[in-house]
Amino acid sequence: MIDTAYVTTMARYNRWQNRSLYEAADTLTDEARRHDRGAFFRSIHGTFCHLLWADQTWLSRFAGTPKPAVPNRQSSTMIADWRELKAARRDFDKTILGWAEDLSPEWLSGNVTWFSGVTGSEMTMQAPILVMHFFNHQTHHRGQAHAMLTAAGAKPDDTDLMLVEMRG
């Protein structure tokens, strides 16, 4: 299925892409970042907040890191201040990369059990499936953010995974 090298590569890709998107978003006004652009989490800022919230939620399940202080329905407003959001993202990307670099093959071949707020029940799934979901969820919402940024006139980097070795 997947191995620890995959996880580390995806963590590096996540960090690189977030850096690119946040740098592009920095070229916009706060009003432009918060403008409702019709996305699921409405704005660039809201999408970034939700993505950080979800990353924190999943890593709390994987590694015991702290859970976000707000529930999912408030994820898009989790951090109001742009500078604080950027710092939290940068710091958490380091946390994700550290987790990935220290990940053991044994953990990756096991199961994860957690309480799902979505289903209202305890769930258990294979760790590699959940890790792939973790990274796929990031890519999904970063794609939305990339589209919103581009439409707003910002210019994020390319998103090609093979470039992570050169730019990540």
Long-range contacts (C-beta under 8 A, 24 or more apart in sequence): 1-128, 2-108, 2-128, 2-131, 2-132, 3-105, 3-108, 4-100, 4-103, 4-104, 4-105, 4-108, 7-100, 7-103, 7-108, 7-131, 8-97, 8-100, 8-101, 8-103, 9-161, 9-164, 10-100, 10-135, 11-93, 11-96, 11-97, 11-99, 11-100, 11-101, 12-97, 12-100, 12-164, 12-168, 13-135, 13-161, 13-164, 13-168, 14-93, 14-96, 14-135, 14-138, 15-93, 15-94, 15-96, 15-97, 15-168, 16-157, 16-164, 16-167, 16-168, 17-138, 17-142, 17-157, 17-159, 18-89, 18-90, 18-93, 18-142, 19-90, 19-93, 20-156, 20-157, 21-48, 21-142, 21-145, 21-146, 21-149, 21-156, 22-48, 22-86, 22-89, 22-90, 23-156, 24-149, 24-154, 24-155, 24-156, 24-157, 25-145, 25-149, 25-154, 26-86, 27-153, 27-154, 27-155, 28-149, 28-152, 28-153, 28-154, 30-82, 32-152, 33-82, 35-152, 37-148, 37-151, 37-152, 39-144, 39-148, 40-144, 41-75, 41-76, 41-141, 41-144, 42-76, 43-76, 43-148, 44-145, 44-148, 44-149, 44-152, 45-82, 45-85, 46-76, 46-77, 47-76, 47-141, 47-144, 47-145, 47-148, 48-85, 48-89, 48-145, 49-75, 49-76, 49-77, 49-78, 49-79, 49-85, 50-75, 50-76, 50-78, 50-141, 51-137, 51-138, 51-141, 51-142, 51-145, 52-78, 52-79, 52-85, 52-88, 52-89, 52-92, 53-78, 54-137, 54-138, 54-141, 55-92, 55-96, 55-134, 55-138, 56-92, 58-130, 58-133, 58-134, 58-137, 59-92, 59-95, 59-96, 59-99, 59-134, 61-112, 61-114, 61-130, 62-99, 62-112, 62-127, 62-130, 62-131, 62-134, 63-99, 65-95, 65-99, 71-117, 72-117, 72-118
